[in-house]
Amino acid sequence: MKLPEKTPKFDADIFKKLPSQKIRALFSPSEDLKKLYKKANADYLYWDKFKQLEMPEGFKPEEAWFGLTIARDASMREILVGQENKFKFYVTAKSQSLLSKIDQFAAGHLSLGSYGDSMSLHLERSNEQYVISSLMEEGIASSQIEGAATTRKKAKEMLKTGARPKNKDQQMILNNYLTIRKIRDEWKNRPLSLELIHEIHKSMSYKTMDDASEEGRFRTNEDDVQVIDEEGKILYVPPDASKIEGMIERLCQFANTDHEAEDFIHPVIKAIIIHFWLAYIHPYVDGNGRTSRALFYWYMLSRKYWLFEFLSISRIILNARKQYEAAFLYAEYDGYDLNYFLSHQLLAIRRSIEDLQTYLARKQKEFQQSTQLLKKNQNINQRQRSILLHAMNNPDYTYTVKAHKNISATSYETARHDLMELVALGLMEMHKRGKKYFFTAVAGLEDKLKE
């Protein structure tokens, strides 16, 4: 990727050369400057875009940028990440608006009109099928961000069927999926610690490192770790390895502290900061990005934002990967101002919520259709309805007991019974390929259901 232009640096000599009235204007902005700053902060513009805006008369972009920096710094809150390293941030008006919408989403009941007995079926933890699918999407996308070279279709088929990974890329995706499930089912109730971070990384990196000893082990100076892009450009050089353990201890203390009252930090903001923090430390030889995104999920679920189980933030990031990378670089180049990264991640969450809402609307429509088609088959259960609805939209799809077991989070015998019962009802056909059995929908399934 093209590296961003570094921000202008104003030393004392440059500052002294400014006319006194201009210095006063920067510290006490005119209405024109205030309008410029408001526009710049609406989407939290970095220098490369800020300098393209129309400047107030008599001001160069570099001078106006200096005033913007003064205005931003006046509202900043600092977080100590090392003996000399600090992050800074504040919650902009746009970020506050996005946080409000996220809270409304997370606190409400979302109607999932499908696969149930009533139109008011709520999206709850009991709806394992969509949760499992969402966790699969997150595992696939998070790995693809890190370069896993496989298609979403092939990756999801592997996870559904429980097939063994054929290569390192597929192993990476399986690891990611299993790790997120462990966070959801086990680790979310544990405080953050060096040991837990090692466990998450070891789970993420299993059988994907050049040296197995690097799984769950901090890098050393001998490892010479750098972040480079696909063209070989150095994007980031992480802190010296000798500082890792101290920085991780500060990260754990930050994550485990309940910030309340005047010290309050919104949980979503805090989760995003944790994501950035671990990526900044870059404590491992590889797998830092996947581990950082996993910690985001750990924190959200640990703070009872259970609806985040239904979101795949990484899928949104994957579609605009360069913007994700740029948000890290903007923060680094501008004195570790986290607002660039916070703004990017909040927008990604909003888009993920919109995707879920689109899904819910589609399922509501499918529910109405399925109610009519399946009303004569009162004995068909929710899992079987799910199969039939999918089969109507994917008539050539093949189903297996193992895949149905995985996607429905049920036992093998229950999954087998579901499919065999649909065969007995004349709605599916069973075939044999070698020693394996698979199932397909009968021709004209929709007409069959209308009978």
TORDO-655954 format. One record per residue (C-alpha): x negated, z, y; residue in three letters. Coordinates in pm, whole numbers, plus 50000, padded with zeros to 5 digits. Each point is the difference from the previous one (the first is absolute). Layout:
BEGIN
XZYALA;...
***
This chain:
BEGIN
500005000050000MET;498964995750362LYS;498705033250130LEU;501835013450308PRO;498215000050333GLU;498565034150082LYS;501725019150280THR;498305001650343PRO;497815030650049LYS;499865015950344PHE;496885020050062ASP;499345021150311ALA;498144972050183ASP;502894975449962ILE;502485026550105PHE;498015007950318LYS;500114963550106LYS;503814999650017LEU;501555003750349PRO;501395034750062SER;503574987150049GLN;499824982649664LYS;498765031749830ILE;502925019350154ARG;502414972949879ALA;498715002949644LEU;500455037749993PHE;503294998850190SER;501484966249896PRO;502144978750228SER;503394987349880GLU;498404966849902ASP;497415017649786LEU;502655022549846LYS;502014969149899LYS;496894984649848LEU;499225031649804TYR;503595003049878LYS;499864964249874LYS;496675006449830ALA;501275031549830ASN;503284985149880ALA;498164983449709ASP;496785019650056TYR;497904969850089LEU;496304998649927TYR;497534986650256TRP;500054964049870ASP;503724996850075LYS;500075023150302PHE;497544978350194LYS;502364970349966GLN;502805017750192LEU;500544993150369GLU;497995025450199MET;501095016450327PRO;498474983650304GLU;496385010250058GLY;499385013549649PHE;497814984749735LYS;501135004549636PRO;497015022949933GLU;500935022550294GLU;503665001749900ALA;498965007749642TRP;497985029350127PHE;503105013350175GLY;502094994849685LEU;497435019749801THR;500215028650251ILE;503805000049975ALA;499964999149620ARG;497365027149967ASP;502065023450219ALA;502625001949723SER;497665000449701MET;499795026749735ARG;496695003449816GLU;499295006849633ILE;496555011149894LEU;498944980549688VAL;496335010149993GLY;497545019950204GLN;499744971350250GLU;502884977249906ASN;503475001150154LYS;503194979749967PHE;502464998550287LYS;503664990350020PHE;503305005450173TYR;503504989249907VAL;501104971150220THR;503624994050102ALA;500294971349749LYS;498535021549724SER;502525027650081GLN;502814974749967SER;498694987849664LEU;499585035749875LEU;503585007850094SER;501244970249796LYS;497815009749705ILE;501395035650009ASP;503574986750012GLN;499234978449699PHE;498285027749807ALA;502715025750071ALA;503014978149922GLY;501774988749687HIS;499564963349933LEU;502824983949811SER;498754980649701LEU;502994980749882GLY;498804988449660SER;499755010949641TYR;502275029750053GLY;503575010549957ASP;500925001250367SER;499194982850327MET;498635032450140SER;497145003549754LEU;497145014550205HIS;496374990649990LEU;498605031249837GLU;497205009849767ARG;502344993349708SER;499834962850073ASN;496784996549805GLU;500254962549962GLN;499444991650365TYR;497405027650041VAL;497944986149712ILE;500284964850139SER;498915011950345SER;497025018949856LEU;499014968349815MET;500184980250325GLU;497835025750177GLU;497435000549721GLY;499754962249996ILE;499814995150378ALA;497535028450060SER;497674984749741SER;500424965050140GLN;498955012950344ILE;496735010249834GLU;499564965649844GLY;501795001849663ALA;500384963049915ALA;503284996249816THR;503534989950087THR;502725025450065ARG;502104984449722LYS;497285003149735LYS;499105035150113ALA;503585012549991LYS;500574984549659GLU;496935018649871MET;501325033150135LEU;503514994349869LYS;498924990549650THR;497245025749976GLY;497514973049906ALA;496315009150006ARG;498054987850304PRO;498074968149927LYS;497435003850277ASN;498705022850276LYS;502644988250250ASP;502875008449766GLN;498375033549919GLN;499845007650372MET;503734993450034ILE;500895021149696LEU;497835028450132ASN;501674998450339ASN;503485000949851TYR;499225028849763LEU;498305019650279THR;503004997150231ILE;502255011549716ARG;497745030349945LYS;500205008250371ILE;503754997849984ARG;500445019549674ASP;497135025350010GLU;497585000250289TRP;502375001250297LYS;500445037449949ASN;496265007250017ARG;498145007450325PRO;497384974650097LEU;496555009049870SER;496714983649918LEU;501005002249633GLU;503374982950054LEU;498424971950203ILE;497474994849719HIS;502854999249745GLU;501914974150202ILE;496904978350040HIS;499075003249632LYS;503514989349903SER;499874971050246MET;496584987549893SER;500175004649621TYR;498104971749825LYS;499614980450328THR;496655013350125MET;496684983949911ASP;498825034649895ASP;502575023549844ALA;498175029950148SER;501194988450345GLU;503615008549911GLU;500935031050198GLY;496475004250135ARG;499024999250369PHE;497554973250103ARG;496395008450083THR;497654984450255ASN;498464980349715GLU;503334982249949ASP;499704983250343ASP;503774995050044VAL;501294976950276GLN;503354984050069VAL;499704962150009ILE;502564972350030ASP;500454969649776GLU;497404981350205GLU;497375027149955GLY;500255013850355LYS;499385037350034ILE;503205015250135LEU;499175036749971TYR;497145023149906VAL;501405033849887PRO;498505034050086PRO;496845011949830ASP;500665011649645ALA;498655034750081SER;503025005650229LYS;502694990649747ILE;500715033949847GLU;500335017750337GLY;502344972750130MET;502115001749684ILE;500335037850043GLU;501294994650357ARG;502424973349873LEU;501385023849736CYS;500385027950255GLN;501874976050231PHE;502284987949721ALA;500825034949869ASN;500665015850342THR;503635001150114ASP;499824988950362HIS;502945015950176GLU;501245009050349ALA;497534989250270GLU;497594988449725ASP;502634977849835PHE;499044966249855ILE;502804978749858HIS;499614996749619PRO;499974961850012VAL;497305000350270ILE;498045025249796LYS;500254978949684ALA;498714969450187ILE;497105020350145ILE;499095011849647ILE;500044963549888HIS;497634990350283PHE;497815030949958TRP;499084993849637LEU;499424962950070ALA;497715010250287TYR;497975023649780ILE;499904973149730HIS;498765025749749PRO;499834977949691TYR;498044969449897VAL;503274980749958ASP;503745006749996GLY;500135017550338ASN;502904979150134GLY;502175005649693ARG;499235037250004THR;500785002450373SER;503414983549956ARG;500685022549701ALA;499345030650219LEU;502574986950247PHE;502605000549720TYR;498795033949879TRP;500565015350341TYR;503424984050060MET;501295011249660LEU;498415034450037SER;502035004250319ARG;503274990649823LYS;500304965050146TYR;501224989049656TRP;501484967550126LEU;496454987150043PHE;500024995649623GLU;502204969750066PHE;497644983850252LEU;496984977949942SER;497965002850319ILE;497094981149844SER;502184969249944ARG;500564998050376ILE;496295005950067ILE;499034972949752LEU;502034974150191ASN;498005007550316ALA;496725012449859ARG;497874989150297LYS;502155020550237GLN;499475030249773TYR;496234995150009GLU;500084994050376ALA;501885032950058ALA;497105018849836PHE;497444981350209LEU;501915004650328TYR;500005037649941ALA;496285000349920GLU;499044978350299TYR;502105020350244ASP;498605034749937GLY;502095006549688TYR;503314996950181ASP;502385002149701LEU;502974986050192ASN;499114964649897TYR;500245009749633PHE;503045022450052LEU;501884971750172SER;499134975549723HIS;501065023449720GLN;503275010750164LEU;500984963550034LEU;499114994349633ALA;502245029349902ILE;502844986350213ARG;499714965849834ARG;499955016249658SER;503185018850087ILE;501594967450114GLU;499074984349665ASP;501675028849819LEU;503124996950215GLN;500164962849918THR;499695008849634TYR;502815025450030LEU;502274974550168ALA;499294975049721ARG;500675026049733LYS;503245009750171GLN;501144964049968LYS;498844998449637GLU;501905032149929PHE;503214984850124GLN;499444969449783GLN;499005020349695SER;503025022650035THR;502224969849958GLN;497974983949721LEU;499425031749801LEU;503365017150049LYS;501124989049651LYS;496895015549848ASN;500435036650081GLN;497515010949732ASN;497054981750160ILE;497675025750151ASN;498054998850325GLN;496784987749836ARG;501854971949823GLN;501714989750322ARG;496584997850158SER;498844976049726ILE;503124978450027LEU;499824997750378LEU;496354989949979HIS;500774974949724ALA;502704983250209MET;497434993550273ASN;497164992349756ASN;501594981549706PRO;496664990149841ASP;498505034950007TYR;498955016649674THR;500515037149941TYR;498195023549763THR;500745035249889VAL;496675012550141LYS;500564983850340ALA;503565013750020HIS;498665034449904LYS;497364999150277ASN;502194986950280ILE;502925023149912SER;497825030649936ALA;501785007549673THR;499005004449636SER;499134971449767TYR;503025006549778GLU;502395000950295THR;498574967550136ALA;500314983649658ARG;503595011849965HIS;500884985950345ASP;498784965249907LEU;501384999749646MET;503425010550130GLU;499974970950247LEU;499224976949708VAL;502935014649806ALA;502244993950301LEU;498964963450000GLY;498365002750342LEU;496374996449887MET;498134983149718GLU;497085013949799MET;497014978349909HIS;496815005549804LYS;496574987450101ARG;497375009549746GLY;500555036949933LYS;501635006550337LYS;503674998850094TYR;501314989650338PHE;503414995550156PHE;501604973850226THR;503394997150163ALA;502524977949826VAL;500744966450160ALA;502825003050253GLY;499645037850033LEU;502055001650317GLU;502854980649840ASP;499745022649693LYS;500405030650219LEU;503064984650165LYS;501814996649667GLU;
***
